[in-house]
Structures are given as C-alpha cells and as structure tokens.
Amino acid sequence: MKYKISVIEGDGIGPEVVGSALKVLSRVITKYNVDLEIVKTPAGDDAFKKFGEAVPESSWKEIKSSHAILKGPVGETAGEVVVKIRRGLDLFANIRPARNYPNVDSLKKNVDLIIVRENTEDVYIRAENEISEGVTVALRLITKKGSERIGRVAYEFAKQRRKKVTIVHKANVLTLTDGLFKNTIKELKASYPEVEVDEEYIDSAVMDLVRRPERFDVIVTTNLYGDILSDLAAYITGSIGLAPSGNIGEDKAMFEPVHGAAFDIAGKNIANPTAMLFCTGWMLQWLGEKYKDENARKAGISIENAVLTVLSKKDYLTEDLGGHTKTTEFTEAVLSLL
C-alpha cells in the first residue's frame, strides 16, 4: 500500500529537525520496503508571510488527502496551524508519553506515564471575544461525547500498561464543565473492571508530577491541562527535546514534537532531533497497526530502537542534555545503526 504523508517543516529549528527525520525516514522505507509519498506542505509563520494564511488552502487540501501528517514545530502561528488540523481532521486524542531515557539526567527517576489529552474541545476552540473595552471572554467547550471517547482511549492504554487511570480536573471550581468530564470518564469504569481509577485536581497533579511521578500510569485530562502537564512531564524526564506527541483520530493522525520552534538556536545545528525522530518512528508504527502493514511497523520500531541506542552513549548527547553533539552528528549516528 502507498501512504501519502504531508510533511510540515515548520519554523525556527523545524526545518533542521524535520530534515533529520526525512533522512532517517528515507533509510528505513528503503530497507523495509515501505511505499511513502512525501509531500512537503507549507504551514506556519513563513507560510503566513508568503500566502497570508498560516495554513494555505493548497496545503489544507494536501493535508486532508494524506494518510498522516509529520509536523515540525511552528512559531507564532502555532495555534492557527495545530487547532485547524486537530479540529479539521477530528484528531481528538493527543497522546504524550513521558519516560526516563538511558544516560539522560532527569529531575526524577522511575517515570513511565502517558498523558491522554482531549484534543478538540476546551478553550482551544479559540472562541474569544472582547465584550467591552478592556473586558474579554473565552468560551470553554466540554461535551459528553468528547469526554467519553477520550476516556475510552485512556482506559485502552491502561489495559496494556499498569492498569491505572488518573482523571485530572478542577471540578470543585468548574463544576459543570470539569464535572461533566470527570463524571463521564468515571462512568466508563464499569466497562473496564480491571482498571483502577482515581482522580486529582490539576493543581495537586502538577505538584505530584514533580514530587512523585511514579504514581502515575495513564493521566486523562482536558485540552489545556494536558498541554501544561505534558510540558512539565517532558521537563522532569530530562528535556522537552525528547518528547514526541501523537494526535490521533479515527482515520488520520498527526505526529509532532512537544517542543516549540526555538528561534534562539535556529540555524546553529544544535537542536535535539530526538523528539522528531521518535515521532517519525511512531508514525510508521501507527500506519503499520492501522493498515496491518508489518513492514511499516518494523520500520518504525527500528527508528525508535536506534534513537534509544544513540541516547545511551555519552558521546552523543546534544547540548540540551549537557553534551556537545550537533544535530547532524546525532542524525548520522542514528543512520549508522539503520
């Protein structure tokens, strides 16, 4: 089967880390005989300057017709790009794993968790208005349907892991919206008797993520809380440059690093490509599982294993991890293992 992949290079360090990903992708698809059509798709700050839109209509057509999207970090127009793609393609589940990696100094040890974040609702629908001078309001959308389907994703992950789901919310203040989210997911427990469920307020969860992250297995939460928690989780495991994320829908998926465009280090060949490479491997594994393509699945696993092997070597740590390895050097080390 031939897969069409829209590749968004993004802004800042985006072209550098995406360039690394494309080199690695080229190597494994040849080795494992995976048929990909790579379409570079302009989106982000540069696209806005050139076309007047962060996601030009021509790019949107390519994205909608793709099997998956591999996206680099975007700058000031990030909200316009990611919200359009997530909501336009109904990529309702944002999956962000956080774990300790070999040879990487971290704030906490024994971290191995997944944050399952609702991805199309909450204040990220971007319904904001100025109702009078100096007074603004943002609409927060939480639905039972949205809460139920993200809850099922969390329970399914937990079944494959340590069988524990923690619902993070603030229902003691946001009684209706967070209350609906919390209660809907708790109701699903009857269908998953083997999974333990607890709940925690967002402020307490932030503290526990730093203080005792080992208590978490699968965290399920709303869009804004999940965005904040996943960045913090990346920090306590060593670097946000290590953190991949998947935006998963019924038919399509987008994979992107958690980190931003980092304009301050752009063009210096010091960006950590790890998160982008993990995204690339994850995308291939997702394609393999969805379309029952063992070659794609194996290609994705080979990328993940190669990156983990390189991380385990002290001579190949990038600057954010306390080393001196350049982006291109890290990439070449991964390629040598493939």
Buried (B, 14 or more C-beta within 10 A) or exposed (E): EEBBBBBBBBBBBBBBBBBBBBBBBBBBBEEBEBEBEBBEBBBBBBBBEEBEBBBBEEBBEBBEEBBBBBBBBBBEBBEBBBBBBBBBBBBBBBBBBBBBBEBBEBEBEEBBBBBBBBBBBBBBBEEEEEEEEEEEEEEBBBBEEBBBBBBBBBBBBBBEBEBBBBBBBBBEEBEEBBBBBBBBBBEBBEEBEEBBBEBBBBEEBBEBBEEEBEBBBBBBBBBBBBBBBBBBBBBBBBBBBBBBBBBBBEEBBBBBBBBBBBBEBBEEEBBBBBBBBBBBBBBBBBBBEBEEBEBBBBBBBBBBBBBBBBBEEEEBBBBBBEBEBBBBBBBBBBBEBB
